[in-house]
Amino acid sequence: LALGTTITITSNHWAMAWTGLEINTLAIIPLISKSHHPRAIEATTKYFLTQAAASTLLLFSSMMNAWSTGQWDISQLTYPPSCLLLTTAIAIKLGLAPFHFWFPEVLQGSSLTTALLLSTLMKLPPTTILLLTSHSLNPTLLTAMSITSIALGGWMGLNQTQTRKILAFSSISHLGWMTMIIIYNPKLTLLTFYMYTLMTTSIFLTLNTTNTLKLSTLLTSWTKTPTLNTTLMLTLLSLAGLPPLTGFLPKWLIIQELTKQEMTATATAIALLSLLGLFFYLRLAYCSTITLPPNPSNKMKQWSIKKPTNTLTPPITSLSILLLPLSP
């Protein structure tokens, strides 16, 4: 995984970027299918097929570009059909709407640790390619995709009870925020990506410690680790983008940049659409901390904690809550 990511991030040649993406895909497949559960195998197959199709499209678009311009350099993407094909390929790779269908399914079929890798590390190489080619991409297409992603991520997350699916839809809507700003201010996209990675890592590590896979388990997990659950609530609100928590910073900067670009209508639309996301984050926060006994869950309370807390959890959680108030 590290090798594939590094190759893609550091390459200038399209073939090398493609090689890195392929290594990445092949490396994550054993991790998804590790549990040998039918759901995991199904998820692996879905993941492999979508990624292989996206990689083929990417290679095809770069070959078309090379055919018309004689350039294999990533930053020299000038042929318009190639730009459109590349955007489509990367959208499939990232799980941007309308190519998002595979992502929640794959996340649901994999373990929490693999789901964490899929929603953070695996998004880095395609995002890097978008960053390198951002000056030649089609603004209308990207804006349309990102608004659709933010809307779909919010709407489809509303009726989920599985924590992995909720986090998958949250990832889709965050990707919408990243692609929205990528043409106007690529550095802001990277900042948003880092913040998102930080907060998602914190949430996945917490869920992994309490072994929480669905909302009904989340309702009883306060008996295992009360303090961790309180910080989980704050991290969820941070991911929703509420001030003064960390997650507010990227959204604030993105909206500011969009208004500078005289795209006030777009900024208003995405700000309103992120309220949908806020609703299900609030529900998760409510389930994790605010409902105390008498408990609405029918499950037995789980007093014993299976796993020791990961040493990374406290610093990452603190950062994903307090980064904005600590660094004005």
Secondary structure, 3 states (H helix, E strand, C coil): CHHHHHHHHHCCEHHHHHHHHHHHHHHHHHHHHHHCCHHHHHHHHHHHHHHHHHHHHHHHHHHHHHHHHCCCEHHHCCCHHHHHHHHHHHHHHHCCCCCCCHHHHHHHHCCHHHHHHHHCHHHHHHHHHHHHCHHHCCHHHHHHHHHHHHHHHHHHHCCCCEHHHHHHHHHHHHHHHHHHHCCCCHHHHHHHHHHHHHHHHHHHHHHHHHCCCEHHHHHHHHHCCHHHHHHHHHHHHHHHCCCCCCCHHHHHHHHHHHHHCCCHHHHHHHHHHHHHHHHHHHHHHHHHHHCCCCCCCCCCCCCCCCCCCCCCHHHHHHHHHHHHHHCC
